[in-house]
């Protein structure tokens, strides 16, 4: 599996809940983890590899320690009502960085890969990362949050990068 990038319209699609906790789910999680590591990501939603299922991975940070969290059917259950604005990017939209307002603390409920329900409060960067990945499940992207002017500027840059890449590949043949 490969990472899906803009302008693929699947990124705007709403994902379906997982109903079966089986070997297919475990395979999907393994593929997602591999792609996320290959892309040096801090999180990944299944839709970003072309699978419209409610599955996300998030790398949580506690100081220097990191923990990979695998979430199936995640949803925000509660929040601390504190909002912060910080810059965010996304693997599917390379080099697009925008300021996004998010909740600083969220209680999230999800199922693990075996179908066992979990709940945990996340704060700061972890809360932001979890919310970012959950947004993907409903087709919400950083691109959609960017203002029109920024989107147009970024699109022009992407077209130029892609044209240069095509030219380079042609020259090598």
GROMACS elastic network, one bead per residue, 0.5 to 0.9 nm:
[ bonds ]
;  ai    aj funct       b0    kb
    1    31     6  0.68084   500
    1    32     6  0.82035   500
    1    35     6  0.73360   500
    1    49     6  0.62471   500
    1    50     6  0.81928   500
    2    35     6  0.66845   500
    2    48     6  0.84162   500
    2    49     6  0.57466   500
    2    50     6  0.82446   500
    3    35     6  0.67214   500
    3    36     6  0.83823   500
    3    39     6  0.81345   500
    3    48     6  0.57797   500
    3    50     6  0.78496   500
    3    91     6  0.79285   500
    3    92     6  0.70303   500
    4     7     6  0.87116   500
    4     8     6  0.68007   500
    4    10     6  0.82651   500
    4    11     6  0.76237   500
    4    47     6  0.80215   500
    4    48     6  0.50920   500
    4    49     6  0.53955   500
    4    50     6  0.65260   500
    4    91     6  0.86569   500
    4    92     6  0.60287   500
    5     8     6  0.60935   500
    5    11     6  0.79262   500
    5    48     6  0.75245   500
    5    49     6  0.89892   500
    5    91     6  0.74935   500
    5    93     6  0.61284   500
    5    94     6  0.80001   500
    6     9     6  0.75992   500
    6    11     6  0.76560   500
    6    92     6  0.59868   500
    6    93     6  0.58395   500
    6    94     6  0.85081   500
    6   143     6  0.89181   500
    7    10     6  0.87727   500
    7    11     6  0.82090   500
    7    92     6  0.89182   500
    7    93     6  0.86580   500
    8    11     6  0.62674   500
    8    12     6  0.83906   500
    9    12     6  0.56117   500
    9    13     6  0.71721   500
   10    13     6  0.51245   500
   10    14     6  0.85515   500
   10    47     6  0.71152   500
   10    48     6  0.81466   500
   10    50     6  0.69218   500
   10    51     6  0.89126   500
   10    52     6  0.80950   500
   10   139     6  0.82044   500
   11    14     6  0.83984   500
   11    47     6  0.63678   500
   11    48     6  0.65468   500
   11    50     6  0.81307   500
   11    52     6  0.89967   500
   11    92     6  0.82443   500
   11   136     6  0.73411   500
   11   137     6  0.89753   500
   11   139     6  0.59726   500
   11   140     6  0.81057   500
   11   141     6  0.76000   500
   12    47     6  0.89285   500
   12   136     6  0.77974   500
   12   137     6  0.88299   500
   12   138     6  0.75180   500
   12   140     6  0.64526   500
   12   141     6  0.73554   500
   13    47     6  0.79062   500
   13    52     6  0.73662   500
   13   136     6  0.84248   500
   13   137     6  0.77637   500
   13   138     6  0.67079   500
   13   140     6  0.85208   500
   14    47     6  0.85587   500
   14    52     6  0.69788   500
   14    53     6  0.85311   500
   14    54     6  0.87982   500
   14   136     6  0.78749   500
   14   137     6  0.56568   500
   14   139     6  0.50839   500
   14   140     6  0.86231   500
   15    46     6  0.84441   500
   15    47     6  0.69558   500
   15    51     6  0.80356   500
   15    54     6  0.54566   500
   15    55     6  0.86064   500
   15   136     6  0.81685   500
   15   137     6  0.50480   500
   15   138     6  0.62341   500
   15   139     6  0.76017   500
   16    52     6  0.59986   500
   16    54     6  0.56990   500
   16    73     6  0.86757   500
   16   137     6  0.80631   500
   17    52     6  0.87740   500
   17    53     6  0.59007   500
   17    54     6  0.50636   500
   17    55     6  0.82172   500
   17    72     6  0.80567   500
   17    73     6  0.57938   500
   18    21     6  0.74545   500
   18    25     6  0.83722   500
   18    53     6  0.62234   500
   18    54     6  0.61339   500
   18    55     6  0.76961   500
   18    72     6  0.69028   500
   18    73     6  0.64563   500
   20    24     6  0.85932   500
   20    25     6  0.76159   500
   20   115     6  0.83259   500
   21    24     6  0.78069   500
   21    25     6  0.59955   500
   21    26     6  0.78938   500
   21   113     6  0.64615   500
   21   114     6  0.58722   500
   21   115     6  0.60274   500
   22    25     6  0.54224   500
   22    26     6  0.65485   500
   22    27     6  0.88338   500
   22   113     6  0.83062   500
   22   114     6  0.78561   500
   23    27     6  0.60596   500
   23    28     6  0.85128   500
   24    27     6  0.50731   500
   24    28     6  0.61600   500
   24    29     6  0.86685   500
   25    28     6  0.50155   500
   25    29     6  0.62168   500
   25    30     6  0.86609   500
   25    55     6  0.88940   500
   25   113     6  0.72360   500
   26    29     6  0.51169   500
   26    30     6  0.62589   500
   26    31     6  0.86950   500
   26   113     6  0.68577   500
   26   114     6  0.89505   500
   27    30     6  0.50783   500
   27    31     6  0.61734   500
   27    32     6  0.85484   500
   28    31     6  0.51216   500
   28    32     6  0.60802   500
   28    33     6  0.85679   500
   28    46     6  0.77592   500
   28    51     6  0.84949   500
   28    55     6  0.87465   500
   29    32     6  0.50598   500
   29    33     6  0.61194   500
   29    34     6  0.86247   500
   29    46     6  0.82880   500
   29    55     6  0.79375   500
   29    56     6  0.83651   500
   29    57     6  0.80153   500
   29    70     6  0.75389   500
   29   113     6  0.82996   500
   30    33     6  0.51355   500
   30    34     6  0.62397   500
   30    35     6  0.87322   500
   31    34     6  0.51324   500
   31    35     6  0.62357   500
   31    36     6  0.85459   500
   31    49     6  0.87032   500
   32    35     6  0.51879   500
   32    36     6  0.59954   500
   32    37     6  0.85498   500
   32    44     6  0.69337   500
   32    45     6  0.77853   500
   32    46     6  0.67582   500
   32    48     6  0.87905   500
   32    49     6  0.73147   500
   32    56     6  0.83706   500
   32    57     6  0.75690   500
   33    36     6  0.51022   500
   33    37     6  0.61587   500
   33    38     6  0.85614   500
   33    43     6  0.89009   500
   33    44     6  0.80578   500
   33    57     6  0.73591   500
   34    37     6  0.52825   500
   34    38     6  0.61389   500
   34    39     6  0.86363   500
   35    38     6  0.50169   500
   35    39     6  0.61054   500
   35    40     6  0.84528   500
   35    41     6  0.84542   500
   35    44     6  0.84396   500
   35    49     6  0.81232   500
   36    39     6  0.52076   500
   36    40     6  0.60021   500
   36    41     6  0.50239   500
   36    42     6  0.72748   500
   36    43     6  0.67015   500
   36    44     6  0.61913   500
   36    57     6  0.84115   500
   36    91     6  0.87717   500
   37    41     6  0.61285   500
   37    42     6  0.83834   500
   38    41     6  0.78225   500
   39    91     6  0.73415   500
   40    91     6  0.87040   500
   41    44     6  0.71498   500
   41    58     6  0.89014   500
   41    59     6  0.83989   500
   41    90     6  0.84075   500
   41    91     6  0.67632   500
   42    57     6  0.81730   500
   42    58     6  0.60204   500
   42    59     6  0.51532   500
   42    60     6  0.80335   500
   42    68     6  0.89925   500
   42   129     6  0.76525   500
   43    56     6  0.72443   500
   43    57     6  0.51567   500
   43    59     6  0.59199   500
   43    60     6  0.89693   500
   43    68     6  0.88004   500
   43    90     6  0.88982   500
   43    91     6  0.87160   500
   43   129     6  0.69970   500
   43   130     6  0.80691   500
   43   132     6  0.85420   500
   43   133     6  0.67298   500
   44    47     6  0.84152   500
   44    48     6  0.67544   500
   44    49     6  0.85975   500
   44    55     6  0.86082   500
   44    56     6  0.56415   500
   44    57     6  0.51931   500
   44    58     6  0.66806   500
   44    91     6  0.81092   500
   44   133     6  0.63898   500
   44   136     6  0.88010   500
   45    48     6  0.55014   500
   45    49     6  0.76252   500
   45    51     6  0.87134   500
   45    52     6  0.88233   500
   45    53     6  0.83984   500
   45    54     6  0.76566   500
   45    55     6  0.59252   500
   45    57     6  0.64077   500
   45    58     6  0.87683   500
   45   133     6  0.57746   500
   45   134     6  0.77044   500
   45   136     6  0.63772   500
   45   137     6  0.71208   500
   46    49     6  0.55814   500
   46    50     6  0.66584   500
   46    51     6  0.51925   500
   46    52     6  0.62311   500
   46    53     6  0.59709   500
   46    54     6  0.69389   500
   46    55     6  0.54808   500
   46    56     6  0.61125   500
   46    57     6  0.84494   500
   46   136     6  0.86828   500
   46   137     6  0.82364   500
   47    53     6  0.66217   500
   47    54     6  0.81098   500
   47    55     6  0.82595   500
   47    56     6  0.88972   500
   47   136     6  0.72110   500
   47   137     6  0.71724   500
   47   139     6  0.86733   500
   48    51     6  0.72189   500
   48    52     6  0.84075   500
   48    91     6  0.85194   500
   48    92     6  0.68935   500
   48   136     6  0.81720   500
   49    52     6  0.85961   500
   51    54     6  0.89173   500
   52    55     6  0.85239   500
   52   137     6  0.77735   500
   53    56     6  0.88490   500
   53    72     6  0.85736   500
   53    73     6  0.83067   500
   53   137     6  0.75860   500
   54    71     6  0.82979   500
   54    72     6  0.59009   500
   54    74     6  0.72088   500
   54   134     6  0.82840   500
   54   136     6  0.89421   500
   54   137     6  0.58533   500
   54   138     6  0.89353   500
   55    70     6  0.75428   500
   55    71     6  0.57625   500
   55    73     6  0.61064   500
   55    74     6  0.75078   500
   55   133     6  0.89399   500
   55   134     6  0.86269   500
   55   137     6  0.78729   500
   56    69     6  0.82530   500
   56    70     6  0.61286   500
   56    71     6  0.52676   500
   56    72     6  0.65724   500
   56    73     6  0.83183   500
   56    74     6  0.79068   500
   56   130     6  0.84818   500
   56   133     6  0.62352   500
   56   134     6  0.72464   500
   56   136     6  0.88190   500
   56   137     6  0.84114   500
   57    68     6  0.68827   500
   57    69     6  0.56564   500
   57    71     6  0.62012   500
   57    72     6  0.88856   500
   57   130     6  0.84809   500
   57   133     6  0.76720   500
   58    67     6  0.81979   500
   58    68     6  0.58365   500
   58    69     6  0.52365   500
   58    70     6  0.67882   500
   58    71     6  0.80495   500
   58   126     6  0.81874   500
   58   129     6  0.66854   500
   58   130     6  0.63830   500
   58   133     6  0.75323   500
   59    66     6  0.63678   500
   59    67     6  0.55574   500
   59    69     6  0.61957   500
   59    70     6  0.89850   500
   59   126     6  0.79437   500
   59   129     6  0.80304   500
   59   130     6  0.89254   500
   60    65     6  0.83320   500
   60    66     6  0.55190   500
   60    67     6  0.50723   500
   60    68     6  0.62153   500
   60    69     6  0.70421   500
   60   125     6  0.81066   500
   60   126     6  0.55248   500
   60   129     6  0.80190   500
   60   130     6  0.87262   500
   61    64     6  0.69410   500
   61    65     6  0.58972   500
   61    67     6  0.65761   500
   61   125     6  0.77335   500
   61   126     6  0.66865   500
   62    65     6  0.51461   500
   62    66     6  0.62667   500
   62    67     6  0.82167   500
   62   126     6  0.88401   500
   63    66     6  0.78897   500
   69   112     6  0.87892   500
   70   111     6  0.86415   500
   70   112     6  0.64351   500
   70   113     6  0.70852   500
   71    74     6  0.58805   500
   71   109     6  0.87580   500
   71   110     6  0.57426   500
   71   111     6  0.61063   500
   71   112     6  0.57089   500
   71   113     6  0.74125   500
   71   118     6  0.89368   500
   72   110     6  0.56495   500
   72   112     6  0.59065   500
   72   113     6  0.67759   500
   72   115     6  0.80130   500
   73   109     6  0.81786   500
   73   110     6  0.54691   500
   73   111     6  0.62980   500
   73   112     6  0.88623   500
   73   134     6  0.89311   500
   73   137     6  0.89432   500
   74   108     6  0.66391   500
   74   109     6  0.56237   500
   74   111     6  0.70476   500
   74   134     6  0.67844   500
   75   107     6  0.85597   500
   75   108     6  0.55647   500
   75   109     6  0.54986   500
   75   110     6  0.64628   500
   75   131     6  0.89107   500
   75   134     6  0.70885   500
   76    79     6  0.76660   500
   76   106     6  0.64568   500
   76   107     6  0.58412   500
   76   109     6  0.64273   500
   76   110     6  0.89043   500
   76   131     6  0.79682   500
   76   134     6  0.83949   500
   77   106     6  0.74077   500
   77   107     6  0.54168   500
   77   108     6  0.54509   500
   77   109     6  0.64032   500
   77   119     6  0.88230   500
   78    81     6  0.88520   500
   78   105     6  0.85533   500
   78   106     6  0.57645   500
   78   108     6  0.72198   500
   78   121     6  0.87508   500
   79    82     6  0.79259   500
   79   103     6  0.70044   500
   79   104     6  0.80054   500
   79   105     6  0.55182   500
   79   107     6  0.58890   500
   79   108     6  0.88253   500
   79   121     6  0.84814   500
   80    83     6  0.85175   500
   80   103     6  0.72928   500
   80   104     6  0.70798   500
   80   105     6  0.52321   500
   80   106     6  0.64568   500
   80   107     6  0.85233   500
   81   103     6  0.64176   500
   81   104     6  0.76103   500
   81   105     6  0.75038   500
   81   106     6  0.86816   500
   82   102     6  0.83790   500
   82   103     6  0.56238   500
   82   104     6  0.54756   500
   82   105     6  0.69878   500
   83   101     6  0.63864   500
   83   102     6  0.54012   500
   83   104     6  0.54499   500
   83   105     6  0.83582   500
   84   100     6  0.80646   500
   84   101     6  0.53784   500
   84   102     6  0.55957   500
   84   103     6  0.63315   500
   84   104     6  0.61447   500
   84   124     6  0.88011   500
   85    99     6  0.60579   500
   85   100     6  0.52914   500
   85   102     6  0.63964   500
   85   103     6  0.88363   500
   86    98     6  0.79632   500
   86    99     6  0.50875   500
   86   100     6  0.56043   500
   86   101     6  0.66030   500
   86   102     6  0.80668   500
   86   128     6  0.89204   500
   87    97     6  0.62011   500
   87    98     6  0.51357   500
   87   100     6  0.60754   500
   87   101     6  0.87874   500
   88    96     6  0.82320   500
   88    97     6  0.54242   500
   88    98     6  0.55488   500
   88    99     6  0.62164   500
   88   100     6  0.66144   500
   88   128     6  0.88939   500
   88   132     6  0.87397   500
   88   142     6  0.75369   500
   89    92     6  0.88083   500
   89    93     6  0.72216   500
   89    94     6  0.74437   500
   89    95     6  0.71569   500
   89    96     6  0.57991   500
   89    98     6  0.67839   500
   89   142     6  0.69226   500
   90    93     6  0.52842   500
   90    94     6  0.64534   500
   90    95     6  0.81033   500
   90    96     6  0.72658   500
   90    97     6  0.78741   500
   90   132     6  0.87615   500
   90   141     6  0.82582   500
   90   142     6  0.69216   500
   90   143     6  0.88393   500
   91    94     6  0.56617   500
   91    95     6  0.85863   500
   93    96     6  0.57661   500
   93    97     6  0.87054   500
   93   141     6  0.88552   500
   93   142     6  0.78359   500
   93   143     6  0.71813   500
   94    97     6  0.84236   500
   94   158     6  0.85173   500
   95   154     6  0.80285   500
   95   158     6  0.88338   500
   96   142     6  0.79832   500
   96   143     6  0.75680   500
   96   146     6  0.88606   500
   96   150     6  0.87424   500
   96   151     6  0.84437   500
   96   154     6  0.66786   500
   97   142     6  0.80768   500
   97   146     6  0.87218   500
   98   142     6  0.73285   500
   98   143     6  0.86014   500
   98   145     6  0.80940   500
   98   146     6  0.64379   500
   98   150     6  0.86847   500
   99   145     6  0.89420   500
   99   146     6  0.82804   500
  100   142     6  0.81205   500
  100   145     6  0.75570   500
  100   146     6  0.86112   500
  102   105     6  0.88862   500
  102   127     6  0.83804   500
  102   128     6  0.64542   500
  102   131     6  0.77614   500
  102   132     6  0.89214   500
  103   106     6  0.67909   500
  103   123     6  0.85411   500
  103   124     6  0.84321   500
  103   127     6  0.72616   500
  103   128     6  0.72135   500
  103   131     6  0.83474   500
  104   122     6  0.81125   500
  104   123     6  0.55287   500
  104   124     6  0.51904   500
  104   125     6  0.79675   500
  104   126     6  0.88720   500
  104   127     6  0.61306   500
  104   128     6  0.69947   500
  105   121     6  0.68230   500
  105   122     6  0.55536   500
  105   124     6  0.65918   500
  105   126     6  0.87298   500
  105   127     6  0.57608   500
  105   128     6  0.83718   500
  106   120     6  0.82349   500
  106   121     6  0.55210   500
  106   122     6  0.54206   500
  106   123     6  0.66813   500
  106   127     6  0.60600   500
  106   128     6  0.89127   500
  106   130     6  0.88222   500
  106   131     6  0.83501   500
  107   119     6  0.68422   500
  107   120     6  0.55621   500
  107   122     6  0.63793   500
  107   127     6  0.87136   500
  108   118     6  0.81744   500
  108   119     6  0.55450   500
  108   120     6  0.56295   500
  108   121     6  0.63374   500
  108   122     6  0.76196   500
  108   130     6  0.84854   500
  109   117     6  0.70939   500
  109   118     6  0.56488   500
  109   120     6  0.68201   500
  110   115     6  0.87764   500
  110   116     6  0.82545   500
  110   117     6  0.57224   500
  110   118     6  0.53536   500
  110   119     6  0.64836   500
  110   120     6  0.89669   500
  111   114     6  0.74588   500
  111   115     6  0.50547   500
  111   116     6  0.51705   500
  111   118     6  0.57537   500
  111   119     6  0.86330   500
  112   115     6  0.52577   500
  112   116     6  0.54204   500
  112   117     6  0.65136   500
  112   118     6  0.69308   500
  113   116     6  0.75025   500
  114   117     6  0.89999   500
  121   127     6  0.80475   500
  122   125     6  0.83722   500
  122   126     6  0.56955   500
  122   128     6  0.84828   500
  122   130     6  0.80205   500
  123   126     6  0.56335   500
  123   128     6  0.76924   500
  124   127     6  0.53461   500
  124   128     6  0.63833   500
  124   129     6  0.88016   500
  125   128     6  0.50338   500
  125   129     6  0.61379   500
  125   130     6  0.86279   500
  126   129     6  0.51277   500
  126   130     6  0.61492   500
  126   131     6  0.85596   500
  127   130     6  0.52606   500
  127   131     6  0.61387   500
  127   132     6  0.85521   500
  128   131     6  0.52225   500
  128   132     6  0.60905   500
  128   133     6  0.87786   500
  129   132     6  0.50837   500
  129   133     6  0.63790   500
  129   134     6  0.86635   500
  130   133     6  0.53390   500
  130   134     6  0.61624   500
  130   135     6  0.86011   500
  131   134     6  0.50285   500
  131   135     6  0.60440   500
  131   136     6  0.88232   500
  132   135     6  0.51889   500
  132   136     6  0.68033   500
  132   140     6  0.86159   500
  132   141     6  0.80404   500
  132   142     6  0.83592   500
  133   136     6  0.52676   500
  133   137     6  0.71232   500
  134   137     6  0.53589   500
  134   138     6  0.74022   500
  134   140     6  0.86818   500
  135   138     6  0.56215   500
  135   139     6  0.65357   500
  135   140     6  0.50087   500
  135   141     6  0.67786   500
  136   140     6  0.52317   500
  136   141     6  0.61375   500
  137   140     6  0.73701   500
  138   141     6  0.89244   500
  140   143     6  0.83453   500
  140   144     6  0.66717   500
  140   145     6  0.80024   500
  141   144     6  0.52805   500
  141   145     6  0.66119   500
  141   146     6  0.89752   500
  142   145     6  0.50222   500
  142   146     6  0.63495   500
  143   146     6  0.52703   500
  143   147     6  0.84074   500
  143   151     6  0.67864   500
  144   147     6  0.78485   500
  144   148     6  0.89126   500
  144   151     6  0.84007   500
  146   149     6  0.81910   500
  146   150     6  0.62588   500
  146   151     6  0.61237   500
  147   150     6  0.54996   500
  147   151     6  0.62741   500
  147   152     6  0.88168   500
  148   151     6  0.50998   500
  148   152     6  0.62082   500
  148   153     6  0.86741   500
  149   152     6  0.52814   500
  149   153     6  0.62891   500
  149   154     6  0.86486   500
  150   153     6  0.51494   500
  150   154     6  0.60757   500
  150   155     6  0.85103   500
  151   154     6  0.51254   500
  151   155     6  0.59991   500
  151   156     6  0.86513   500
  152   155     6  0.50581   500
  152   156     6  0.62752   500
  152   157     6  0.87105   500
  153   156     6  0.53189   500
  153   157     6  0.64396   500
  153   158     6  0.88173   500
  154   157     6  0.50958   500
  154   158     6  0.62004   500
  154   159     6  0.86917   500
  155   158     6  0.50368   500
  155   159     6  0.61603   500
  155   160     6  0.86296   500
  156   159     6  0.51608   500
  156   160     6  0.62581   500
  156   161     6  0.86625   500
  157   160     6  0.51744   500
  157   161     6  0.61941   500
  157   162     6  0.86277   500
  158   161     6  0.50341   500
  158   162     6  0.60703   500
  158   163     6  0.85212   500
  159   162     6  0.51036   500
  159   163     6  0.60829   500
  159   164     6  0.85926   500
  160   163     6  0.50951   500
  160   164     6  0.61753   500
  160   165     6  0.85728   500
  161   164     6  0.51886   500
  161   165     6  0.61763   500
  161   166     6  0.87113   500
  162   166     6  0.61892   500
  162   167     6  0.85923   500
  163   166     6  0.51140   500
  163   167     6  0.61600   500
  163   168     6  0.86114   500
  164   167     6  0.50600   500
  164   168     6  0.61400   500
  164   169     6  0.86304   500
  165   168     6  0.51501   500
  165   169     6  0.62295   500
  165   170     6  0.86889   500
  166   169     6  0.51553   500
  166   170     6  0.62379   500
  166   171     6  0.87641   500
  167   170     6  0.51525   500
  167   171     6  0.63461   500
  167   172     6  0.88890   500
  168   171     6  0.52059   500
  168   172     6  0.64908   500
  169   172     6  0.53211   500
  169   173     6  0.68516   500
  170   173     6  0.55380   500
